[in-house]
Amino acid sequence: MIPIIKILYYSMFYIVMIISFLFHELGHYFVSKHYKIPVHELHIGKGPVIFKKSYNNTNFIISLIPICGYNITNCLVHNKSVTLCSQKL
């Protein structure tokens, strides 16, 4: 019975981590879209990809290990500094 409880505990922890990173990165995504900065990729986690969907010129990716998340914007793709990017605001 105890291994089932551990499996449920770790599964819930994994799901909560993915959801928390997802909401955090969606905040960055929506602010970038609001200021008309193109977002090329919204990525949650590290390691092998378990979900990938392209929508509205953005790749939404969830990877196996939920330890981080990031957005790739037009400013990062063209190696512009954040100050140059913020001048558009």
C-alpha positions as CSV (number, residue, x, y, z in Angstrom):
1,M,0.0,0.0,0.0
2,I,2.8,2.4,0.8
3,P,4.4,2.3,-2.7
4,I,1.0,3.4,-4.2
5,I,0.9,6.4,-1.8
6,K,4.5,7.4,-2.9
7,I,3.6,7.1,-6.6
8,L,0.5,9.3,-6.0
9,Y,2.6,11.8,-4.0
10,Y,5.3,12.1,-6.7
11,S,2.7,12.3,-9.4
12,M,0.8,15.1,-7.7
13,F,4.1,16.9,-7.1
14,Y,5.0,16.6,-10.8
15,I,1.7,17.9,-11.9
16,V,1.7,20.8,-9.5
17,M,5.3,21.8,-10.7
18,I,4.2,21.7,-14.3
19,I,1.1,23.8,-13.6
20,S,3.1,26.4,-11.6
21,F,5.8,26.8,-14.2
22,L,3.1,26.9,-17.0
23,F,1.2,29.8,-15.3
24,H,4.4,31.7,-14.6
25,E,5.7,31.4,-18.2
26,L,2.2,32.2,-19.5
27,G,2.5,35.5,-17.7
28,H,5.7,36.3,-19.6
29,Y,4.0,35.1,-22.8
30,F,0.9,37.3,-22.5
31,V,3.0,40.4,-21.5
32,S,5.2,39.9,-24.6
33,K,2.1,39.5,-26.8
34,H,0.5,42.6,-25.3
35,Y,3.6,44.6,-26.2
36,K,3.7,43.0,-29.7
37,I,7.0,41.2,-29.1
38,P,6.9,37.9,-31.1
39,V,7.3,34.8,-28.9
40,H,8.9,31.9,-30.9
41,E,8.8,29.3,-28.1
42,L,7.3,28.7,-24.7
43,H,9.1,25.8,-23.0
44,I,8.4,24.1,-19.7
45,G,10.9,21.7,-18.2
46,K,14.2,20.0,-19.4
47,G,14.9,16.7,-21.0
48,P,12.9,14.7,-23.6
49,V,9.8,16.4,-25.0
50,I,6.5,14.9,-23.9
51,F,4.2,17.5,-25.6
52,K,4.7,19.9,-28.5
53,K,2.1,22.0,-30.2
54,S,2.5,25.0,-32.6
55,Y,-0.1,27.7,-32.5
56,N,0.0,31.3,-33.8
57,N,3.7,31.1,-34.7
58,T,4.7,29.9,-31.2
59,N,5.9,26.4,-30.2
60,F,4.4,25.3,-26.9
61,I,6.7,22.5,-25.4
62,I,6.5,20.5,-22.2
63,S,9.5,18.3,-21.3
64,L,9.9,15.5,-18.9
65,I,11.7,17.1,-15.9
66,P,9.8,20.2,-14.6
67,I,12.7,22.2,-13.2
68,C,12.5,25.4,-15.2
69,G,10.7,27.2,-18.0
70,Y,11.5,29.9,-20.5
71,N,10.2,31.9,-23.4
72,I,12.2,32.6,-26.6
73,T,11.2,36.0,-27.9
74,N,12.2,37.9,-31.0
75,C,14.7,39.9,-28.9
76,L,16.5,36.7,-27.9
77,V,16.5,35.2,-31.3
78,H,18.3,38.2,-32.9
79,N,20.7,38.6,-30.0
80,K,19.4,42.0,-29.1
81,S,19.8,43.2,-25.6
82,V,16.9,43.6,-23.3
83,T,17.3,47.3,-23.3
84,L,16.8,47.4,-27.1
85,C,13.8,45.2,-26.7
86,S,12.2,47.4,-24.0
87,Q,12.6,50.5,-26.2
88,K,9.6,49.3,-28.2
89,L,7.5,49.4,-25.1
